[in-house]
Every structure is written in C-alpha cells, then in structure tokens.
Amino acid sequence: MFCPECGKQINENSKFCRYCGTSIRNLEKKDVPGENSTLSTKQQAYQSPKSSPAQQIDRKTGKIILITIGILVGIIVLIALIKLNDGNITALDEVKIIPPNYMEKGNEALTNKNYQQAISFFEKVSADSKDYQEAQNQIKYARGMIIQSELDRYESSKDITGLDNFIQRHSGTEYEQKANDIRTRLMDYFHTRQSQFENKQIEFAKQYTEGMNDVARSNIFNESNRWSADFMKEDNYRFYDWHGTLLTLSTTKGGTDVGAIINSNNIAYKVKLTSSDPVYQKLASVQTFKPVRFSGVFKLGSNRLLSEDSITEMGKMLNPELNIQLTDISMD
C-alpha cells in the first residue's frame, strides 16, 4: 500500500510511514489507493516529474518568440496598410493633376453649335500648353459664329430694328458690311411687300364693284379681310420703309395726342399716338402733303383681322382706313 501523506509504498501491516512518519492506524479501506482514489491521484502527482529549470527557460523563450512574431506580423500588416493608403492617395492626386481635355470638350461644343460653351472651354487651355494657339483660334472662330448667328436671326425674322442696333454696335468691323447687305435685302423685300399688298387691295376693289349683287360683293369683302390678315401675318404684321404721302397731322392742345393719316394707292394708314411714344419727336420733322417713308405694325381687330375704321362695307373696299402703330417716319 501507499502512504496517504507522501504517497510512497509501505508494507501492508505498517502502522507508521517509514518515510514521513504518518500514522497508518486509522487508514480506512476507502482510503486505500486505487485506480480512482485521491491517494492514487496524489501518487500520480508525486510521481509526475517537476519541470526542470531548463524546461521553464524554454517555455519563457517560446512565449517571447510568439510575442515577437505577433509584433512583427502587426508591423508588417501596418506597413501594408500604409502603403495601400499611400497608393490610393497617389492615385487620387494623379486624377487631380491630370487636367481635363478642354480642347476636346471645346471642339465638341463647336460641333453642337454651342459657341459660348465652346469659348468657356477654350479659355481654360493653359498658356503654356501646346494647344494654346489653336484654342485662341477656335475662340475667335466661335465668337465670329455667335455674331453670324445673330445676323442670321435678324434676317430670318426680318427684324430691321434689331439689325439697325447691330450695325451701331459693330460699326467699323467686318460685320457692319454684312449687316448692311442683309438690311438692303430686307428693304427690297419690304418694298415688294407693299406693292403686293396694295395691288391686291386694288384688285379686290375692282372685283367688289363688279359684283353682281350684295351676296357676291360680301363674299369678296370677307375674302379681302382674310387675305390681308394672312398676308401681313407672314411678317408678324410688321412693315418697314413703306412709301406714302402724309395727308394730315393734328394734335390736341399741348400736343399730348397726335393723329396722322398717310395715303398710298387710296389706302389710308391711320396713326394715333401720344407724346410718350418714341416716334413722337420724329413727326416734328415731316410735312403734310409731302412724300414720307414710314414703318410700323398693323393693329388687329376682332377675329385677328386687320383693324379698319370704315363705316360701310363699300368704304372699306374702295378706300380702306387701316390702323397702324407707327414706329418710324421720315421725309422721302
């Protein structure tokens, strides 16, 4: 059996442990060392060899090595993250450094006829860029196209007033002559339009007098009204530089209100305006019963027909009195 205290083997009949002196007298059967007894455990513990100093040193060294490896791994990971971040920052910096291709964007805007946008792109091309001179040439071209587009707009809309303002702004430039050429073409157009309009009125008057009865004459009357309105609508009811004779020019006391009648081919163009109208002062430079040039806009009445003051149907057909808003007048 084994001593319950020190765990060493002793004789079965021993009353004391010859090694540690522990009394074995009260040893119970349950305390006899067995496979699962506490004594067996102590014996095993006793028999288990203690770690030597060398083994303890090896364990400490192993821990140090593990800690060192952990630190090294951490440092490596940290360096990798720093490099990754540096790479991203560098990539972003490179994106910022690379300038947009303003030449390409500008040329694309030119193709789409966005001339002002094209200029804004070309102006961003750096002066030390190899494309700088080309950009300056494109700016000049785009500005020229803006001016040309303005001229084209005045011509297509037959806007003499806008064209006159353009000529003043670009006096002494190459565009002044272009504008004057357009103005000449438009004036020829409006002179022709006066002849067409008035000759048609004469034709309607002749048809009216030859009408077989009132129904036929009324049909001609209505046709005349519709044709006149449709004809002038093509020019937004505007006319320029028509010719006539100033028959009457009268004012109220103090000249606050002015009335005038300009005659051409038995058609009376009636004017009513006030001293606040821009054309008012120009009336001071014309004489009655003298030829004049005049411009204006036809006023509209009911059903979008030209406004007319004749009391009777016959009066309208033989001697129309058409109301206009006068915009310009001068001696012819």
Beta strands, then each sheet from edge to edge (+ up, - down):
strand 1: 238-251
strand 2: 257-264
strand 3: 267-274
strand 4: 291-298
strand 5: 321-331
sheet 1: 1+ 2- 3+ 5+ 4- 1+
end
